[in-house]
Amino acid sequence: MSYIDKKRIRIANQLIKLNHYPIQSLEFFEKVKMTRGAADTLINVRNIDYFHNYNKNTTYYDDTLKNLILNPPKNYSNQFIHT
């Protein structure tokens, strides 16, 4: 299933799910996100407290994508996967 409208694009894929997160690594947050403003407010809300609030209990190792790339299903073809 896929659809496109004025605000979003949705493509259903059973192999990969990509999520958008408000934070990534602390280094990326400090160098990039903290230096930018937010679209919905005039004050800079992205400070270190913002990072720590979103980063609570979120660290875990997930090698799903790595394993998919290294061992793709036999019926899956992708020009970017080189086996």
N, C-alpha and C positions, 0 to 999 in steps of 0.2 A: 504494500500500500504506500502510496506517496501522494502528497498534495501540496500545492503552493497557493498561498494567499498573500495579502498585502503585508502581513506582519511576520509570517513564519514559513519555514519550509520543513516538512516532515517526511522523512524517508525511513520506512521500516526495514531494518536489517537484523536478522537473527544472529549474525556473527559478531558484529561490533556495535557497541553503544558508546557514544561520545557525549559526555556531560560537560557543561560549562560551570566552572566553579568561581566564586568570588575571590578566592585566593589560590596561589600555587605554593611555591617554596617561599621561605622567609626572605631569601636573597632577592628573588624576583619581585616580591611584594615591596621590599624596601627600595629597590632600584627603579621600579616601573610604576606599580599601582599607587604607592604613597605619593608619587610626584604628580599624579593626575587628579583632576577634580571629578566630581560626579555629575551626571546629567540632570539629576533631580534636586540638587541643592547648591547653594552658593558657598557654603562652608565645606572645608575638606574633612570628610568623615572617615577617610581612610588613614587611620593612625595605627600605632602598634596595638592599642586596645582592640581595635576593629579586627586586626589579624588574629589575635589570641582568642577573641570571642568565636570566630568562625573555625579556628583550628582545633578546638576542643575535641578530643577523642576521635580524631580523623586520620591518624597515621596507621597505615597497614600496608603490607607488601602484597601487591596484586600483579601476578605475572601472566594474566590471561591473554593480553595482547601479544606479549613476547612469544608465548606458546603458540598462538594462532599463526604468527608470522613464521615461526620455525617449523611448525607442523600443521600446515593448512589442511582442511578436510579435502578428501580426494575429489569431491564434486565441486570444489570452489576454485574459480580461476580469477586471478587478479593480476593485472599487468605490473603492479608494484611489488608483488611477492616473487622473489627469485629463490628457487630451491635447487 
